[in-house]
């Protein structure tokens, strides 16, 4: 049976909010967790990351909001800070060195995993690797190929609906490929939009990040697959929209949509 422990939102768009303002906003939108950008310029001072993240966690808890993951780097100081604050996962991404090529870049990523793997043993913190469009790990098979040598209890993968759709994956196939390594599911979505007119000598397209009902990856199919295989864990809404004028409204609507999809699957069992 499917079980969603937390519905989280990535708080990257709200770096200017105080911890209390952030907690209230997230709670009022209906979320009970966040993915926090543990990066320079946000609410936690990286020079004092452990106490800072712990303080942020305590403030958010006043609003019934947990920090379910951080988007950061896999350095020991980040592992230590997450362990101190009770944050279970660090999300990272890997980019390709175009001069070296994909496979040579993958060999470098594996060296990096070997570097931080001792920290995964030392601290109760996992690392989740997320695909991304472009010169990066861009689909589920590439991600699986990177992760196959590692214990998914320590290092695993993130299925991201937007980037899976942009890669042209069928959601069921993408999820099946990465299932044994799956740590988190990101519910955002995107599509390709034609930029050039019919008079242009070459067509050009842009990637347009939109709300859950309208992208290339069907959230309904993703939820049905997760329910069918008994997914247990968190989901995250990254709050990434090309139209940034209504982020909070879009995120609230998307949360209601994805919650409804999971509720339908639960009630049909």
N, C-alpha and C positions, 0 to 999 in steps of 0.2 A: 504494500500500500504506500502511495506517495505521502511524504511528510516534508513540509517546508518549515524549517526551523526559524528562519528570519527572512523578511522581505526588506532588503537593504537598498539604499540609494547612494551613488557615488557623489560626494559633496564637492567635487572640483569646482563647480560654478560659483561657490559661495565662500570664497576665501576671505572676504571682508567681514563676515558675520562673527560676532563673539560666540564662544561656546554655548552660552545660554540661548542666544538667538538661533543658533544652528539647531540645538536640541528641540526648541519649540517648533521651528519650521518643519523639521523632519517628522516630529510627532503629529503635527497638525495635518501634514500631507497624508498620514496614515501608515508610515513606515515604522518598523521597530528596530532597524539597524542601519548602519552606514558602512560604506567603504570609504576610508579616509585617505586623502592624498598626503602621505607623510613625506613632504617635500618642502623645500625652502619657500617662504612666503605665505604659508598657511598658519593655522592657529597654534600649532606646536613648534617651538623653537628646536630645530634639528640639533643644535649644540647641547640641548638638555632634553633629548627625545624621550628618555625613559620616564622621568617624573612628569614631563609635559603631556605625554600620551596617557599616562595614568590619571592625571588631573582632568583631561578632556573626557576620559571614560567615566569618571565619577560624575562630572557635570551632566553628560548625556543620560546617564542612568536616572537622573532626577526626572527625566522626560520619558522614561521607559524605552530608551534607545541604546543599543549595544554597538560597539565597533566590531564588525564581523570580519573585516580584512583591511589591509592598508595597501595602497598603490605606492610602491617605493622601490628601493634597491635591495639586493640580497647581501647586505653587509652585516657583520656581526653586531654592530651597534643597533641596527634595525631589528634584528632578531631579539636582542636583549630588551629593547624598548617594548616590543610586542609581548614578550613573555612577562615583563613587569606589569603591563596593562591588561593581560589576559586576552590579547588579540590572537586568534588562531592561524591566520594566514597572511602571507605577503604575496601580492600579485605583481608579476613582472612580464615583460615582453622582450623579444629578441629581434634585432634588425639584421638584415643581410649586408655584408660588405660587398658591394657590387664589383670591386676590383678582384676579390678573391672568388666570388661565385657562391652559390647556395651551399653546396656540400662542404666546402672548406669553412664556410661560416658556421655550419652546424657543428663541425668538429671543435670550433672555438667555443660554441655554446656549451658543449658537453664538458669541456675543460672548466668552464665557469661553474657548471652544476657540481662537478667534483670539488671545486674550491669551497662552495658553501654547504655542501652536503654534511660535513661534520657539525655545522651549526644546527641543521635540522635534527640531528641526534642530540645535541647538547640542550636545545631549547624546545619547548612544546609548540613549535610553530612550523607550519607547512609552507611550501612555495607553490603557487599556482601560475602556470605559464599560459598567457592568453594570445591567440592568433590576432592578426591585424592585416588589413589590406595593404598592398604595396610590396616593397622589398623587405618582407618580414616573413615569419611563419604565417602563412595565409590560409591554411585549411587544416582539417582534422587529421588527414593522413600524415602531413608534414609534422604536425604536433605529436602524433603517436610515435612516429619514427624517432623523434628526439627523446621521448620519454621511456621507450621500451626497456632500457637498461636499469631503470630506477624503480624504487618502491613507491607506489602511489600514496602510501601513508605518509610519505615525506615530501615527494615532489610529484605533482600531477598537473592536469590540464583544465582549462576553462573553456567551455563552449560559449561562444559569443554569437548570438543570432544575427547581428548586423553583418559581421565579417564573414560568417558562414554563407549568408545569402549573397554577399558581394562576390564570394569565391565560386558561386554557382552550385553549391552543395544542396542535395536534398536533405532536409533536416534529420530525417530518420537515419539516413546513411551516415551523416556526419556524427551524430550522437552514438551510433553503434560502433564506429571506428574508435572513438575516444572513450567509450563507456568505462573500460577497466581502469582508466586513469582520471576519471571525472571528479573534480573537486567543487566546481561552482558553475552555475549557468547565468550568463548575462543576458537580460532581456532588453536589448535595444534593436533598432532596425534601420535599414537604409535601402536605397534603390539608386539606379543610374538614371540621370536626367539629361536629356539632349540639350546641349548648350548652343550648338550651331544651327543655322537655318539651312533650308534646302539649297541655297545658292553657294554654300561653303564648299570648297574643293575637297575638304576632308571633314568628316563628322567628328565632333568632340563631345564628350560626356563628362558630367560631374557626379560625384557621389553625394547623395542628398539623404541626410539622416532625419527620419520622420517618426511619427507615432506608430504604436504597435500594430495597428490594423493594416498599415499601408506599405510595408516594406517587402523585400524579396523573400524573406524567411517568414514562414507562417508560424506565429506564436501558438496558434491552436494546435498545429501538428506537433510542435515541440512539446507542449504540455501533455498532449495525448501520449506521446512516446515516453516521456518521463514517468507518467502515471502507470503506463503499462509495464514498465520495468522496475517500479517501486523506488523511484529516486527519493533519497533522504538527505537533506542538507539545506543550504541557503540558495536563494536567488538574489540577483542584484540588478537594479535598473540604473544604468550608467548616466542617465539624464543628459544624453548627448543629442542635440537637435540642431540642424542647420539654422533654423529659425530660433534665435536665442531670445526673442522678445517675450516668450510665454513659457519659459522652462518649467516653472513651478506648476502651472496649470496642466501642461502636457504630462509631466511626471505623475501628477495626481491621477489624471485620467488613465494613463498607462498602468498604474498600480491597480486601479479598480478593474481594468480589463483583464490583467493577468491573474489577479485574485479570483475573478469570476470564472476564468477558464479552469483553474485548479479546483475551485469549489464544484464545478460541474462534473469533473472527473471523480472527485470524492463521493459526490451524491449518487453517481451512477454505479458505484461498486456494490 
